[in-house]
């Protein structure tokens, strides 16, 4: 075995983005095109925006049972459902969204849309720019969480939903949730923000930078213009490196130690510079998996959107911004979350409370780290179900 | 300003390694050449090993006042002293080593050697391989902490030091310290291990992998053969990326938040994908600084040595290994250390105690993170001074 960094599979396409012509699966589409461009918060614009979304359950006659689920960085509209040719991963919140589950699709009309800048059907860097007929690549503008939320409001209009019964999400999803409550205070009845924050912290900016810089170091990223590269010649190693940074911060020391310890794939006799411990092989495996279903430029754009998340921007600070909220909320921390640390959700809960709203704050004791918001369904599911039921009582 | 990743200065040489012909400064040298090669723990060998070291104070007549200071990943023999043409950074432990300080050079003969695999005078990947007349580069063998310690034992022989009065170090330095106590239990009277561990944890392996992979993604790394590259064309961006991973794990969320918050260098209006928040600029600054004084291959080799650190290897586990220790020790944690978490030093202290040795365990309450072992001189200095004095009483 050559003593050099791990090679990724040679059959991975240059981008894992969904593209027109690919199997549609459970996706539906809404085009926000109009006669004028979609103007973005920080100054750019997009001539046409397409939103890919999925729905579960039935909207009732008064359109009062709609729940919006907002996805995190590498999620997409496929909150629930099977893996298939059209959906390259199982529903990312399968334990939460479904008949009889916390977000009960027998009772609620559940909507999840791929975010602006994403790569699973909604307009993003891998989409074709109508002005050039080619993928946007590096010319894709910077988008913000607020831009994402504005596209979701257009989707709500389209679906005939004036007021969401509930808006829920974790991590980057929670950023959208809190912006929903601030931007459209009359368009939701309650919300849940899991493992999220009012503003990205300095350390979160740093983690993001590490991932983005690693990705950009990969010569196969080509400054963002890699869409015509052959399979195996895309920026997979760079995307995997960025994913690895995230993957470590998503979990905890305790979980890694129990799961991997110091086990190695190769014998330590003659172990090389690039011999792999099991934890390294785990990170490579996840990096490769992501490269098959994600787009490197999308990864950069969405990380930047998270960097820019600050509900106080242009609103005289976070405390002032939060005063716009008019509905009850559930705010959840995971005790071992090193990425979105509990102080951030506590700050969110305190800000909401001091602006006069009813807030339920919950700390989930778990070693799972940030990923706890995906994994701790037994603890978090019932909290959400009860909270929604209570606010509807 | 171009919207692309930050460029590094164009005058940085391909390697920051010290090379023969450069100003010697305070360095002294010992050649471990002999008639046979220096055989390494994991199977490789080196035909000649040169050790660069520095000393402060005077060795007393009975050679009983010698203190060995072991440096961490990016340290070198310059534990104390000024920055100069010969020493590209101030002494890394200037607040601890000097007349009247914790490691009192008026009383002790203090020695610090650049580790094997390092780049400030001791044989490492940037050194010339006598077999080829060219730098080792990627052919430099994997070295371990035990190999480093064996070279230090040769240095002790050379200096006429049978028994160190004290051996002290933090982080990778602490790894050497604990190996000293296990490998040469009769050659030290006491030791201090700061912010260190008996074995690298799974999360530490992961952090190391992130840094090493990022570095290797830089095409200017050239598989390790970059020594003939022009200034500005070495693997600086890769080394800076690896350093950035470390830099975040060396500090704490609290310190970053207080120091940088969400301040940005550029206006957020029109902020690009590569616009920089202050924390990003800080990481770039430190990356560039390191590139001027360090060698990228050394960075890889030393990280690998830390990955391989496990005092239990070949000794029936860590608890059994620790039974070889015969002297009292001081073990120190920094409360906010996210890289070498306090449980690791507690485990070390407990293992030492259950093997029947006298152990003083101290937790330093500090927000400084792992770097606390360098920065918290006011708290840690007196602990060490008193501990050494007590064991000499």
HADDOCK unambig.tbl for C-alpha pairs under 7 A between the chains (distance, minus, plus):
assign (segid A and resid 42 and name CA) (segid B and resid 269 and name CA) 5.37 0.50 0.50
assign (segid A and resid 42 and name CA) (segid B and resid 270 and name CA) 5.53 0.50 0.50
assign (segid A and resid 43 and name CA) (segid B and resid 269 and name CA) 6.84 0.50 0.50
assign (segid A and resid 43 and name CA) (segid B and resid 270 and name CA) 5.89 0.50 0.50
assign (segid A and resid 142 and name CA) (segid B and resid 272 and name CA) 6.25 0.50 0.50
assign (segid A and resid 142 and name CA) (segid B and resid 273 and name CA) 6.35 0.50 0.50
assign (segid A and resid 201 and name CA) (segid B and resid 257 and name CA) 6.28 0.50 0.50
assign (segid A and resid 201 and name CA) (segid B and resid 261 and name CA) 6.30 0.50 0.50
assign (segid A and resid 201 and name CA) (segid B and resid 262 and name CA) 6.66 0.50 0.50
assign (segid A and resid 202 and name CA) (segid B and resid 256 and name CA) 5.59 0.50 0.50
assign (segid A and resid 202 and name CA) (segid B and resid 257 and name CA) 5.10 0.50 0.50
assign (segid A and resid 202 and name CA) (segid B and resid 260 and name CA) 6.13 0.50 0.50
assign (segid A and resid 202 and name CA) (segid B and resid 261 and name CA) 4.97 0.50 0.50
assign (segid A and resid 202 and name CA) (segid B and resid 262 and name CA) 5.88 0.50 0.50
assign (segid A and resid 202 and name CA) (segid B and resid 279 and name CA) 6.36 0.50 0.50
assign (segid A and resid 203 and name CA) (segid B and resid 253 and name CA) 5.48 0.50 0.50
assign (segid A and resid 203 and name CA) (segid B and resid 256 and name CA) 6.04 0.50 0.50
assign (segid A and resid 203 and name CA) (segid B and resid 257 and name CA) 6.88 0.50 0.50
assign (segid A and resid 206 and name CA) (segid B and resid 279 and name CA) 6.33 0.50 0.50
assign (segid A and resid 206 and name CA) (segid B and resid 280 and name CA) 6.23 0.50 0.50
assign (segid A and resid 209 and name CA) (segid B and resid 280 and name CA) 6.59 0.50 0.50
assign (segid A and resid 210 and name CA) (segid B and resid 241 and name CA) 6.67 0.50 0.50
assign (segid A and resid 210 and name CA) (segid B and resid 244 and name CA) 6.69 0.50 0.50
assign (segid A and resid 210 and name CA) (segid B and resid 245 and name CA) 6.42 0.50 0.50
assign (segid A and resid 213 and name CA) (segid B and resid 241 and name CA) 6.79 0.50 0.50
assign (segid A and resid 214 and name CA) (segid B and resid 214 and name CA) 5.29 0.50 0.50
assign (segid A and resid 214 and name CA) (segid B and resid 241 and name CA) 6.62 0.50 0.50
assign (segid A and resid 217 and name CA) (segid B and resid 217 and name CA) 5.78 0.50 0.50
assign (segid A and resid 217 and name CA) (segid B and resid 218 and name CA) 5.29 0.50 0.50
assign (segid A and resid 218 and name CA) (segid B and resid 217 and name CA) 5.29 0.50 0.50
assign (segid A and resid 218 and name CA) (segid B and resid 218 and name CA) 6.45 0.50 0.50
assign (segid A and resid 219 and name CA) (segid B and resid 219 and name CA) 6.60 0.50 0.50
assign (segid A and resid 241 and name CA) (segid B and resid 210 and name CA) 6.67 0.50 0.50
assign (segid A and resid 241 and name CA) (segid B and resid 213 and name CA) 6.78 0.50 0.50
assign (segid A and resid 241 and name CA) (segid B and resid 214 and name CA) 6.60 0.50 0.50
assign (segid A and resid 244 and name CA) (segid B and resid 210 and name CA) 6.68 0.50 0.50
assign (segid A and resid 245 and name CA) (segid B and resid 210 and name CA) 6.42 0.50 0.50
assign (segid A and resid 253 and name CA) (segid B and resid 203 and name CA) 5.47 0.50 0.50
assign (segid A and resid 256 and name CA) (segid B and resid 202 and name CA) 5.59 0.50 0.50
assign (segid A and resid 256 and name CA) (segid B and resid 203 and name CA) 6.04 0.50 0.50
assign (segid A and resid 257 and name CA) (segid B and resid 201 and name CA) 6.30 0.50 0.50
assign (segid A and resid 257 and name CA) (segid B and resid 202 and name CA) 5.13 0.50 0.50
assign (segid A and resid 257 and name CA) (segid B and resid 203 and name CA) 6.91 0.50 0.50
assign (segid A and resid 260 and name CA) (segid B and resid 202 and name CA) 6.12 0.50 0.50
assign (segid A and resid 261 and name CA) (segid B and resid 201 and name CA) 6.30 0.50 0.50
assign (segid A and resid 261 and name CA) (segid B and resid 202 and name CA) 4.96 0.50 0.50
assign (segid A and resid 262 and name CA) (segid B and resid 201 and name CA) 6.66 0.50 0.50
assign (segid A and resid 262 and name CA) (segid B and resid 202 and name CA) 5.88 0.50 0.50
assign (segid A and resid 269 and name CA) (segid B and resid 42 and name CA) 5.36 0.50 0.50
assign (segid A and resid 269 and name CA) (segid B and resid 43 and name CA) 6.83 0.50 0.50
assign (segid A and resid 270 and name CA) (segid B and resid 42 and name CA) 5.53 0.50 0.50
assign (segid A and resid 270 and name CA) (segid B and resid 43 and name CA) 5.89 0.50 0.50
assign (segid A and resid 272 and name CA) (segid B and resid 142 and name CA) 6.27 0.50 0.50
assign (segid A and resid 273 and name CA) (segid B and resid 142 and name CA) 6.36 0.50 0.50
assign (segid A and resid 273 and name CA) (segid B and resid 301 and name CA) 6.88 0.50 0.50
assign (segid A and resid 273 and name CA) (segid B and resid 304 and name CA) 6.34 0.50 0.50
assign (segid A and resid 279 and name CA) (segid B and resid 202 and name CA) 6.37 0.50 0.50
assign (segid A and resid 279 and name CA) (segid B and resid 206 and name CA) 6.34 0.50 0.50
assign (segid A and resid 280 and name CA) (segid B and resid 206 and name CA) 6.23 0.50 0.50
assign (segid A and resid 280 and name CA) (segid B and resid 209 and name CA) 6.60 0.50 0.50
assign (segid A and resid 301 and name CA) (segid B and resid 273 and name CA) 6.87 0.50 0.50
assign (segid A and resid 304 and name CA) (segid B and resid 273 and name CA) 6.34 0.50 0.50
